[in-house]
Amino acid sequence: DNLIFMGRLYDIPKPKREKKAERLLRLFNLYDRRNEKVEGSRGMRRRLCIAMALMNDSSVLFLDEPTAGLDVQSILTIRDLIRELNQEGLTIFLTTHNMEEANEMCDRVAIINKGKIVAIDTPERLKRTIKRLQSVEVSFYAAKEGLIKDLEAFPAVTKVMKYGDKYRIYTENPPEVLSALCEYAKANGLRIITLNTLGPSLADVFIELTGIKPEVGPGMFKGGFGQGRRGMRSRAGIGGGRPW
């Protein structure tokens, strides 16, 4: 009923809106629950919202944090649906604070801070603008006291951060740090478990350009899929108590 209701709002002829509603319910794996009231999980409700927004055959879809607050399986399902819609030719504008999602999903990313776009480009090009934030990530079988202070003393190291059991060493010269790290581990009897070189992440780019952490600041990502086309902005909400 929610999809049919949206079709009526857009003045879509009855035969066409019923056919479109059935196709969308099947696409979003909701068809088997079409006669039930909307009382499912948050992920199912989110899928229904997106389906409702697509009832008007728009060529552009705006999604505001479509995976926020969802469990891992629902996030993967929503992302797969977004990719499928984009592959069918739909242009999608995605707003998210999830930098991993922006990096994974978007062809182009705009970083917005205090209402202004401070950078816009492909994810990889944005990351290449701050090459100095390259890093080496290492984990040890057993760390020693004063390890971070020792790592900070390595040549060409700008800072060292600890994430769980891993140490991320920021540097403009990863090869030099790798060599020094191996010598240090051997000299101190440390057993290296993992050792990787990493380029800057979108989170690094965000912090570099805005000076704030995205979780607590006003900045956000706006990502885009595909070619820009003319279309209308759609907003969809779930009608209380209506069947799918």
Number of C-alpha atoms within 10 A of each C-alpha: 17 23 29 20 16 22 24 15 11 13 11 17 10 12 8 10 21 15 11 21 25 15 14 20 20 13 15 16 14 18 15 10 13 19 12 13 14 19 13 10 11 15 21 19 17 20 22 24 20 23 23 25 21 24 23 19 15 16 17 23 25 18 22 14 15 20 22 14 11 16 12 10 9 18 17 13 15 20 16 13 16 22 15 13 17 19 12 9 14 22 23 23 20 22 20 20 18 17 19 12 18 22 19 10 19 20 16 20 27 22 22 19 20 11 10 10 14 14 14 16 14 15 21 16 12 21 20 15 11 17 14 14 22 21 26 22 19 19 20 16 11 12 14 12 8 8 11 17 11 12 20 16 12 17 12 15 19 15 17 21 14 13 10 7 11 16 20 22 27 25 22 16 17 20 12 14 22 19 10 14 18 14 12 15 13 11 9 9 11 16 14 16 11 11 17 12 16 15 18 19 19 21 17 17 21 24 13 13 15 17 13 14 15 18 10 7 12 14 24 22 25 22 25 23 23 16 12 13 13 9 12 13 12 16 14 18 14 16 16 10 12 16 16 25
